[in-house]
Each structure stands twice: as structure tokens, then as C-alpha cells.
Amino acid sequence: MSIKIGQNAPTFTMQGVVGDKFKDISLDDYKGKWVVLFFYPLDFTFICPTEITEFSKRDSEFKSLSAQVLGVSIDSVFSHKAWLKELGNLNYPLLSDITKEVSRNYSVLLEDKGISLRGTFIIDPEGKVRYQLVHDLGIGRSVEEILRVLRALQTGELCPVEWKPGKKTLGKA
């Protein structure tokens, strides 16, 4: 299955860690909101904590844009909870795709390694994929760029290269 922009995002329900509790989280829980869904390879690695904590630090910016951040790896909720003892509490849920089904459905699973690539998806309030970026394991993503793209999508207008909030758009899409 290949994800395509403009198509409905594959639905899911996964167990996650919210604060210090386990909770089932469904994509349907966020109907009517923007969702920033990001996949990362594994807990207890080198680059992943830099991304995970940056998303948490910037969570209020996502919330101000009516967006919910959801982090996903193939680790168990028990691994997530143990790792959060090192990282500290996060402002968004970390979800466990221990079956690898969701990673597979979003086309980010490296089958031969059993882990996910760094995939980022922005899903609009109607449940459609509006943005996706998947890249190599060794490069951390830019939370600033994800916020910029989310803001651009929310304008509903054509946004030129290097567009930033407050800059001129090119009109209606």
C-alpha cells in the first residue's frame, strides 16, 4: 500500500503512553483537528530523543494551530514508559506499533530491519493526508519546517518557496 497526498489516511488504534498511563489512541479521536503523525525507528537511540523532545517543546505551537502531535515507533508501551524516565514527560502521546501494521500501512516500515524510517505525515481535519516526508534513519527532521508547512496548508492558498507566516501568498489554490 502506498500513501498518496489527498487520500484518506489509514486509520489506526494503538496503545500509547500519555503522561505515565497507557491509553488506546485512535486516529478517529482527532477528527476535526489537524494531526502531525511522525514515525521514528527506536527508543533508546541517538537522534530520536532530539526529535521527540523538540516536538514536545514546540507542542503549544502545534496546539495553537489546532493540531495534535502523535509519535510512533515499533517499540512496546513498556519500552516507551521506561524511556520517558530518561527523557521526561512529553506533551503528546507516544504510540506503540508493536505489530508493525501501522508502519506498514504508512509505507515507512523497513521490512528487513523491522523498524520504521523517519516518516512525517500531516493529516487534515477531514482525515486526508496533506503532507508526507520520509527520509533516511541518520537525519533528524526539522520541527520548524513541519510547523511552517502546517501553517501554509492552513492558509488554503498557494504558498511560494520559503513562504513564512506574514509573507504574501500567491492567492487561492
C-alpha positions, 0 to 999 in steps of 0.5 A, a space after each residue: 500500500 502506498 500513501 498518496 497526498 489527498 487520500 484518506 489516511 489509514 486509520 489506526 488504534 494503538 496503545 500509547 503512553 500519555 503522561 505515565 498511563 497507557 491509553 488506546 489512541 485512535 486516529 478517529 479521536 482527532 477528527 476535526 483537528 489537524 494531526 502531525 503523525 511522525 514515525 521514528 525507528 527506536 527508543 533508546 537511540 541517538 537522534 530520536 530523543 532530539 526529535 521527540 523532545 523538540 516536538 514536545 517543546 514546540 507542542 503549544 505551537 502545534 496546539 495553537 494551530 489546532 493540531 495534535 502531535 502523535 509519535 510512533 515507533 515499533 517499540 512496546 508501551 513498556 519500552 516507551 514508559 521506561 524511556 520517558 524516565 530518561 527523557 521526561 514527560 512529553 506533551 503528546 502521546 507516544 504510540 506503540 506499533 508493536 505489530 508493525 501494521 501501522 508502519 506498514 500501512 504508512 509505507 515507512 516500515 523497513 521490512 528487513 530491519 523491522 523498524 520504521 524510517 523517519 516518516 512525517 505525515 500531516 493529516 487534515 481535519 477531514 482525515 486526508 493526508 496533506 503532507 508526507 516526508 520520509 527520509 533516511 534513519 541518520 537525519 533528524 527532521 526539522 520541527 520548524 519546517 513541519 510547523 511552517 508547512 502546517 501553517 501554509 496548508 492552513 492558509 488554503 492558498 498557494 504558498 511560494 518557496 520559503 513562504 513564512 507566516 506574514 509573507 504574501 501568498 500567491 492567492 487561492 489554490 
